[in-house]
């Protein structure tokens, strides 16, 4: 666990966070984008735009469960994953 208030993750630091993940759900408001990390790299512009906020840092909250990473908050996505 990392406290995002003390450690910021920008575009050059995303690779270790998403290493080993197979699926990433990037949630912004009511929109959820799903990325298959077997075919997308953490350095791809579209991926970075989905997981980084306006400040250029990784959006919060970011939760990893198994091989799935959820970036941002979406009530239905969390309900599907965590019951």
N, C-alpha and C positions, 0 to 999 in steps of 0.2 A: 504494500500500500504506500502511495506517495501523496503527500499533501500538495495539491496543485497551487495553493496560495504561496508556498515556499519554493517550489520547483516548477518552472515554466517549460513547456515543450513547444518548440517552433517547428517550422517546416523541415529543417535539417536533422531533427531529432526524432522523427516519427518511426523510423525503421525498427528500433528495438521494442517499441510499444506494441507494434502489430506483428512482430515476428511470431510465427507459429499459429497465427489466427487464420481460420479458413473463411470466416464470414464477418463482415463489419456492417453494422446498422448505424447509419448516420442520420440522426433525428434533428430536424429543425422545425419547430412549430408542429403543424399537422402532417408534415411531409417526412417520409422515411425512405432513404436511399439504401439499397442493399448492395454490397460489394463482395464479390467472390475473390478472395485474396490469392487464390491460385492463379488468377489471370490478371490481377491488378497489382501494381507496385505501390508502396507507400509514398513514393516520390512523384506519382502521376498527378498532373495539375487538377484533374476532376476530383480525384480522391482528396487531395489536400484542401481544395475549396469546400468540400463537404465536412471535413473534420476540424478545420481550423476556424476560429472565430474572427471577428473584425480586427482584433488586436494582433492577429497572427499567431496566437497560441492555441493549443489543443482545447477544444470546447469541453465544458464540464456539464454534467458529470460524465466520466468515462469509466465504464465497468467492463471487466473481462470475466466471462463465465465459460469455462472449458475452452473451446476453439472459437467462440463468438465474442466480439467486442462491440459494445453499444456506446456510441458517442452522442451526447445530448440526452434530452429527456422526451419520451413519448409514452404516455400512460399505457396504451394498448400494447406497444412493443415490450414494455417491462412486464405486463400481465402475461403475455404469451411466453416469455422466457422464465419468469419466476413464479408463475401461478397465481 
